[in-house]
């Protein structure tokens, strides 16, 4: 099996991405994230969310201290104050991922036990690759056009899927050149990041072309605007659309899904795995 896509040990836990989809729960210690709007900003709320996500079956917890979208400046020191206590609390429960674009933050969270660095900037600072190289951590390379916290109105692409594929191939090459191993790399096409709804729908429809790059693919679709605009659904009424998008992405090659609603997603993903012949039923009584 390929070192790129076979079984990996992440955060001390094995994942066979040829037959398993990891469910990544979102826990943001931010007052201004697009969906949770600060509901887990307080440390006690974040820790309770970690417990709830683990109990609901999350494989990974993705901890964020700074949103991708524009907003007030957050220093690296403040970001670390937000995320480190959650990393410490969560690492015994499941794999911990930290959503950061700062190499200095990545270095500290890896030391604290984070198994994944989720870089939504796609190595805008190549020093991020230097930090991950030589460690056991995974590195998520995500497509975006703008730097984090920066507006990019009315994005344009010649061919959104081809452009995203080229970007990710280039970033993978950069990571490898700087010493990151193939078995450390995960790719993310960046649903809705500097993309309008038509871009994201086309990218999702052709997600198998991104998966063909050959590394485990993360799909971060939960409650995003492409779902809301497609269904004319407000922020808090996008669960059904999110689950449809999650299952579609798995069928197109996604092997990690990043979500807010853990229990419903775990059920949708495990049912999809069973229908694909990857997972046995929990029990069999019907007509037995």
C-alpha positions in Angstrom: 0.0 0.0 0.0 1.3 3.5 -0.8 3.1 5.4 1.9 1.0 8.3 0.9 -2.5 6.9 1.5 -2.1 3.7 3.5 -2.2 3.1 7.2 -0.8 5.9 9.3 -0.2 6.3 13.0 -1.5 9.8 13.9 -1.4 11.0 17.5 -0.5 7.4 18.5 -3.6 6.0 16.8 -3.7 3.9 13.6 -5.8 5.0 10.6 -6.2 2.9 7.5 -7.5 5.5 5.0 -8.1 2.8 2.4 -11.1 1.7 4.5 -11.8 4.4 7.1 -13.0 7.9 7.3 -11.9 10.0 10.2 -14.4 12.5 11.7 -12.7 15.7 12.9 -14.7 17.7 15.4 -14.3 21.5 15.5 -13.6 23.2 18.8 -12.9 26.9 18.4 -11.5 29.1 21.2 -12.4 32.2 19.3 -15.1 34.8 19.8 -15.7 35.4 16.1 -15.8 32.0 14.2 -18.4 31.9 11.4 -20.6 29.2 12.8 -20.2 28.8 16.6 -19.9 32.6 17.2 -17.9 32.2 20.4 -19.9 29.5 22.0 -16.7 27.6 23.0 -14.5 30.6 23.5 -14.4 30.3 27.3 -12.0 27.5 28.3 -14.6 25.6 30.3 -16.9 25.6 27.3 -14.1 24.4 25.0 -13.2 21.6 27.4 -16.9 20.6 27.6 -17.1 20.6 23.8 -14.0 18.3 23.7 -15.7 15.8 26.1 -19.0 16.0 24.1 -17.2 15.4 20.8 -15.2 12.5 22.1 -18.3 10.9 23.6 -20.1 11.4 20.3 -17.5 9.4 18.4 -15.1 12.0 17.1 -11.8 10.6 15.9 -10.0 13.9 15.9 -10.5 17.3 17.6 -9.5 20.4 15.6 -8.7 23.3 17.9 -8.6 26.8 16.5 -7.4 30.0 18.2 -7.7 32.3 15.2 -10.3 32.2 12.4 -9.3 32.3 8.7 -11.7 35.2 8.0 -10.8 38.8 8.6 -11.0 40.1 12.2 -9.1 41.6 15.1 -5.4 40.9 15.4 -4.6 37.9 17.6 -0.9 37.6 18.6 0.9 34.3 18.6 1.2 34.4 22.4 -2.6 34.9 22.7 -3.3 32.1 20.2 -1.1 29.7 22.2 -2.9 30.8 25.4 -6.2 29.8 23.7 -5.2 26.5 22.2 -2.6 24.9 24.5 -5.0 24.0 27.4 -7.4 22.4 24.9 -4.5 20.3 23.4 -3.4 19.2 26.8 -7.0 18.2 27.8 -7.9 16.5 24.5 -4.8 14.5 23.6 -5.7 11.5 25.8 -9.2 11.4 24.3 -8.5 11.4 20.5 -6.1 12.8 17.9 -5.6 16.6 18.3 -5.3 18.9 15.4 -4.5 22.6 15.7 -5.7 25.0 13.0 -2.9 27.5 12.7 -0.9 29.3 10.0 2.0 30.3 12.4 5.1 28.1 12.5 5.9 29.2 16.1 2.5 28.1 17.3 2.8 24.8 15.4 6.1 24.1 17.1 4.6 24.6 20.5 1.4 22.6 20.0 3.4 19.7 18.5 5.6 19.7 21.7 2.3 19.6 23.7 1.0 16.5 21.9 -0.9 17.7 18.9 -0.8 15.1 16.1 -1.8 17.3 13.3 -1.1 20.9 12.1 -3.9 22.2 10.0 -2.4 25.0 7.9 -5.3 26.8 6.1 -2.7 29.1 4.5 -1.1 26.2 2.5 2.5 26.9 3.5 2.2 30.7 2.9 5.1 30.7 5.4 7.3 27.8 4.3 8.8 27.7 7.7 5.7 25.7 8.7 7.1 22.7 6.7 10.4 23.1 8.6 8.6 22.8 11.9 6.7 19.7 10.9 9.7 18.0 9.2 11.4 15.5 11.5 8.4 15.1 13.8 5.6 12.6 14.0 2.9 15.3 13.2 0.8 15.4 10.1 0.5 18.5 8.0 -2.7 19.6 6.3 -2.1 21.7 3.2 -5.1 23.7 2.4 -5.9 25.8 -0.7 -6.7 29.5 -0.4 -5.9 32.6 -2.4 -5.7 35.2 0.3 -3.5 35.2 3.4 -5.4 34.4 6.6 -7.4 37.3 8.0 -7.5 39.0 4.6 -10.4 39.8 2.3 -10.3 38.5 -1.3 -13.6 39.7 -2.9 -14.9 38.1 -6.1 -12.3 35.4 -6.7 -11.8 34.2 -10.2 -10.4 30.9 -11.6 -9.8 29.7 -15.1 -10.8 26.2 -14.0 -11.3 26.0 -10.2 -10.6 22.3 -9.9 -7.5 22.4 -12.1 -6.2 25.5 -10.3 -6.7 24.0 -6.9 -5.1 20.8 -8.0 -2.0 22.7 -9.3 -1.8 24.7 -6.1 -1.9 21.6 -3.9 0.7 19.8 -6.0 3.0 22.7 -5.8 2.6 22.9 -2.0 3.1 19.2 -1.6 6.4 19.6 -3.6 7.4 22.5 -1.4 6.7 20.5 1.8 8.7 17.5 0.5 11.6 19.7 -0.6 11.8 21.0 3.0 11.9 17.5 4.6 8.3 16.7 5.3 7.7 12.9 4.6 5.0 11.8 2.2 3.3 9.9 5.0 2.9 13.2 6.9 0.9 15.1 4.2 -2.8 15.6 4.0 -4.5 17.8 1.4 -7.6 20.0 1.7 -9.2 21.8 -1.3 -10.5 24.6 0.9 -14.3 24.5 0.4 -15.5 28.1 0.3 -12.1 29.6 1.1 -11.8 32.4 -1.5 -14.4 30.5 -3.6 -18.0 31.4 -4.4 -20.8 28.8 -4.2 -20.5 27.8 -7.9 -16.8 27.3 -7.5 -17.2 25.1 -4.4 -20.0 23.0 -6.0 -17.9 22.3 -9.1 -14.8 21.5 -6.9 -16.9 19.1 -4.9 -18.4 17.5 -8.0 -14.8 16.9 -9.3 -13.3 16.1 -5.9 -12.0 12.8 -7.2 -9.5 14.9 -9.3 -8.1 16.4 -6.1 -8.0 13.0 -4.4 -6.0 11.7 -7.4 -3.0 13.8 -6.1 -2.6 10.7 -3.9 -2.6 11.9 -0.3 -5.4 11.6 2.3 -8.0 14.3 1.5 -9.7 16.4 4.1 -13.1 17.9 3.3 -14.2 20.9 5.5 -17.8 21.4 4.4 -19.7 21.8 7.7 -22.4 24.4 7.6 -20.6 26.5 5.0 -22.2 29.1 2.8 -22.2 27.0 -0.3 -24.7 24.8 1.5 -26.7 27.7 2.8 -26.9 29.4 -0.6 -27.8 26.2 -2.4 -30.6 25.3 0.0 -31.6 28.9 1.0 -30.9 27.7 4.5 -29.8 30.0 7.4 -26.7 29.1 9.4 -28.4 27.0 12.0 -30.4 25.0 9.5 -27.7 23.4 7.3 -27.2 20.0 9.0 -29.0 18.0 6.3 -27.1 19.7 3.6 -23.9 19.2 5.5 -24.5 15.5 5.8 -25.3 15.2 2.1 -22.1 17.0 1.3 -20.1 14.8 3.7 -21.3 11.6 2.2 -20.8 12.9 -1.4 -17.2 13.9 -0.5 -16.5 10.5 1.0 -17.7 8.9 -2.2 -15.4 11.2 -4.2 -12.4 10.3 -2.1 -12.4 12.3 1.1 -11.0 10.4 4.1 -11.2 13.1 6.8 -14.3 15.3 7.3 -14.2 18.4 9.5 -17.6 19.1 11.2 -19.5 20.8 13.9 -22.3 18.2 14.4 -20.3 15.2 15.5 -23.0 12.5 16.3 -25.0 12.9 13.1 -21.8 13.0 11.0 -20.4 9.9 12.7 -23.6 8.0 11.9 -23.6 9.2 8.3 -19.9 8.3 7.8 -20.1 4.9 9.5 -23.2 4.0 7.4 -21.4 5.0 4.3 -18.4 2.9 5.2 -20.7 -0.1 5.8 -22.4 0.4 2.4 -19.0 0.5 0.8 -18.2 -2.8 2.4 -15.5 -1.3 4.7 -17.3 -1.8 8.0 -19.4 -4.6 9.6 -22.7 -3.7 11.2 -22.7 -3.2 15.0 -25.0 -6.2 15.2 -27.3 -8.3 13.0 -30.7 -9.5 14.1 -33.1 -8.6 11.2 -34.2 -11.8 9.4 -31.3 -13.8 10.9 
